[in-house]
Amino acid sequence: MNARAGKENVRDTAAAAIRPSRQINIILRKTDSDGASSPMAGGGYAEGTGSGRALPQSGPWAEWHRELERMVGLDNVKELVYEIFALLQVTQLRHEAGLQAQSHVYHMIFKGNPGTGKTTVARLLAKLFQGMGLLAKGHLVEVERADLVGEYIGHTAQKTRELVKKALGGVLFVDEAYSLARGGEKDFGKEAIDTLVKAMEDYKNQFVLILAGYTLEIEGFLLTNPGLPSRFPIQMEFPDYSVDQLIQIAEGMAKDRDYTLLPQTLFKLRELLVQEKAESIYHFSNARFVRNVIERAIRYQAVRLLSQYPSGSPGKQELMALRPEDVRGL
């Protein structure tokens, strides 16, 4: 029996050796003075915490990664951004090795409610593309329907072409892109769509087009033109934040402004968020809602402090503290 078990162990070990791995981690290591190995400090790779990713410890990606990690949640978005980085990196390595390195299409669709980080991620991707050599400038041009659609025949195409030229070398970010198709066949918005599609061919690999908007509206918009979905191979879903994540965002916003949220203030804010998410008849605005609440609380705190200290000066802690009475619904 022991001999048979030994043979099975050998067979399992051999199978594991030839079984293809589901992920590839590039980890460069150096040996410490005590003989233990550790990731190289001078530009090596370290495994991402809990993700199984190999993350460069220095260089441009390290900066992009820090910016990504500062964003609350969005795990699926962060994973897709890393996939884009990995593809660009390996494409460069293939080119240096004399292998075929065909260009890929990076036009994207961002789907989700307001305040879920779409514009922030678009700006980060512009920097990533510039740093990896895909785009020359890496700037972000953010537009909406009013910027693209003109007032008479031919005006829309002219306005749209000018904005595309402005975005060359960077990213053209069209917010609420579905609004371009709302007016029907005779609406000038259709002319803007046609002009954008033509620009994607005329200026191939010279800019990245990102269309953003609410999930259902964007999906309906893509159905208005059979050729649109295939032109946007990358689609990112930006989910609503949970209440816990929104509390974390609120604490970060307050800290950035040198304010503190007292425990009882956080309790009231949590109640307000639960109520707003449940009762809002419009699309919940997520971090945007939190920002508005925090900024309003700061104003109410200022009024309260002037009332409490008409002829004196509150202490530092009092100047920083946002109390429950400062937090109110919008």
N, C-alpha and C positions, 0 to 999 in steps of 0.2 A: 504493500500500500504506500509506504514511504517513497519507493522508487517511482510509482505512478504519479504521486503528488509532485515529486521533483520534476518529472517530465512536463507536467501541466504548468508548473511555474516557469520553466524555461520557455515553453510555447507562448505563454501569456506575455513574458518579457519581450520575446522576439516580435510578437504581434504589435505590442505597444511601440516598438522601435520603428516599425514600418508604417504604422497607422498615421495618416496625415493629421497634423494639428489644425484645429479650427481657428487659431489666431497666431500671428507672428509677432514676437517681441524682439526688438533689437536692443540688446543690453551689453554695453561695453563696460568691463570691470577692470579694476586695478587691485593689486594686492597690498593690504595694509602691512605695517611692520610686524603685526602679530600673526600674519599668514592668512587672515580672513580676507575674503574678497568683498569689494564694495563698488557701487557705481562710480564711474570716472567723474571727477569734479569738473574737469575742463572741457565740457561739451559732450559728455556721454549721455546715455539714456537711462532713465529710471522708470520702473513700472508705475503707472498711474494708480493711485490709491483706490482699490476696489474695482477698477475698471479693466485690468489686464492689459492696459495700453502701455506702449513704450514711449515715454515722454522725454524729449531733450531737456536737459537741465539748464542749458544756456542757449543763447541765440534768440532769434525772433520768436520762435514758437513758445519759448518760456514766457515771454511777455504776453502773447495772445492767450496762453493758457491761464495766466494769472487774471486777465480781464474776464475770461469766461467763468472762472471759478468764483469770481466776485458776484456773479449773477446767481440769484436764488433759483433752485430747481432747474428745469429745462434739460434734464438728463439726455433725452433723445436728441435735442438740438446740439448739445455739446458733443455727443457721439458722432453726429453727422459732420460737424465742423472738423473733428479730428480725422474722419475718413477723407475729407477733402484735402486736408493737410498731408495725410499719408500718401494720397494719390499724386499730389504735386511733387512731393519729395521723391517718391519712387520713379516718377516720370523723369525727373532730373538725373537720377542714378542710371536709368536705362539709356538716356541720351549720352551720358558720359561713357557708358560701356559700349557704345556703338550699336545699340539695339534700337528697334523702331520705337518711337515715342510720339505717337499720334496725339494731336491736340483733342481735348475733350470739351464738351459743351457744359458751361457752368451757369446758364440762365436758370433762375429759380422761382418757385412759388412759395410765399410765406402765408400760412393760414392760421388765423386765431383772432381772439378778441383784442380790443385795445389794451395797452399797458402790460403786454406779455413779453416785451423785449425785442420785438421784430426790428425796429429801427436800430437799436443798439447792436444786435447781431449783424445786421447789414453793414454797419460802419466797421465792425470788427473784421468781417470778411473782406471788405475793401482793403484794409491794411494787410490782411493775410495774402491776398492775391498780389499786392504790390511787393511785399516782402519776398514772395516766392518767385517773382519775376514774370507772373502771368499778366499783370497790368502795369502800365508805366507810371501812373500817378497815385492810384489807390485812394482817390477822393470819392465822396458820396454826394450825388445830386438827388435830392428828395423832391418829388413832385406829386401833384394830384391832378384831378380832372381839369380844374380851372387853368392850370399851367399848360396843359396840352391842347385843349379844345378851343378853337377860334370862333369867330362870329360870322364868318361867311365862307363860301366854298374856296378851298385852297389855303385859307388862313391856318387851319388846324395842321395840315401837313407841314407848313412852314414853321410853325411854333414847335412842333414835335421834333422836326429835323434839327432845329437850333439847340434844343435841349439834349438831343442825342450827341451832337457834336461837343456840347459842353461836358458831357459825361465820358467822352472818349478817354481811355486810360484809367477809368474808374468804374463805379457802379451807378446805374440809374435805378433809383428806387421809386416805384409808382405805388403810392398808398391808395387804398380803396379803388383798386384797378377795375373792379367789376362795374363801377359807375360809368365806365367808358361805353358799356354795352346796354345801358338802361334805356336809351332814347329810341331804340328801334333802328330800322334800316336807314331812315333819312336823317338820323342824328349825326352830328359831326364827330361824335365819339368813335364811331366805326372807322372814320378816316384816320383817327389817331392810332387805333389798333393796327390797321393796315400799314401805316407808316412805320410803326415800331417793328412789325414783322419784317418789313423790307430792310430796315436798318440792321436787324440781326444777321441778315445775309450780307449786306453791303460792308458792314464793319465787323465781320466775323473775328472773334478773339481780341477785339480792340476795346470792348466794354462788356460788362455783365449786367443783364437786365433782371431785376427782381420785382415781381408783381406781388403785392400784399393786400390782405383784406380779411374780412370775416370768412370762416370756413365754408359755410353753405353758399354764400354769395360768390365766392371765388370759384367754387366747383361749378356753379351754374354758369358763370362767365366763361369758363373753359369750354363748355358745351356749345357756346354760340359760334365757335369757329373750330371746325374739325381738325385744323392743322396746329392749333395752339398747344394741346397737351404734350405732343411729342417734342415741341421746341423747348420745353421746360422739364428736363429729366430729373431735376432735384426739387423735391417738395418737402418743406419743413412744417410740421404741425406744432404750434405754440399753444399748449394747453393753459386753461385758467389756473391761477395759483390757488392752493389750498389756503384755508384760514391761517394755519400755522406758518406757512411760507409768507403770507402777507404780513403777519406780525413780525417775522424776521426782517422783511423789507422795511417795515416802519421803523424798527429799531436802528437799522442801518442808516436810514434817511435822517433820523434824529441825531444820531452820533456824528454824521458828516457835518451837521449844522451846530455841533456842540450843545445839543440838548439831550436830556434823559427822560425816558418814559417810566414813571413810577409803576410799581406792581399793580396798584389799583387803576392806574391809567391804562395799562395794557389790558386789564380785565374789561374795562369799558370799551376799549377799541375793539376787542374781540367780539363783544356783543353787537357792536355797530356793524362789523364786517359780516357776521352771520346773518343779521337782518337784511343788510344790503344785498348780499348774494341771493337770498331767498326771495326778496320782494321786488328787485329791480325789473322793470318792464322792458328795459333796453338791454343791450349787451353790457355785461359787467365790465368795468374799465380797469380792474385789477390794480396794478401798481400805480396807475394814474389816479385812481380813486384814493389810494393810500396817501399819495403825495399831496393831493388837495386837502385831505383831512389834516395831515401834519401841518401844512402851511397855514390852514385856518386856525388850528390849535395854537400856533405860534403867535398869530395876531391876537387871539383871545387872551393868551398869557400876557402879552404886552399891555393890553387894556387893564387886566386884573392887577398887574404889578403897579401900574401908575395909580390905580385906585387905592391899593394897600399902602403904598409908600409915596404919598403926595409931596412930602418935603424931604424924604431920605432916599437912601439907595439900598436896594435889596442885596443880600450877599450873593456870592458866586453860585452856590448850590441852588438858591432860589431863582436866580437868573436862568439856570439850566433846566430846572424841573418843569415838565409839562404835567399838570395835575388833571384829574378826571373831569373837573368842571371846564377845562379848556377844550376837551374833545367833544365835538358835536357833529351831528349829521349834516350833510351838505344840503 
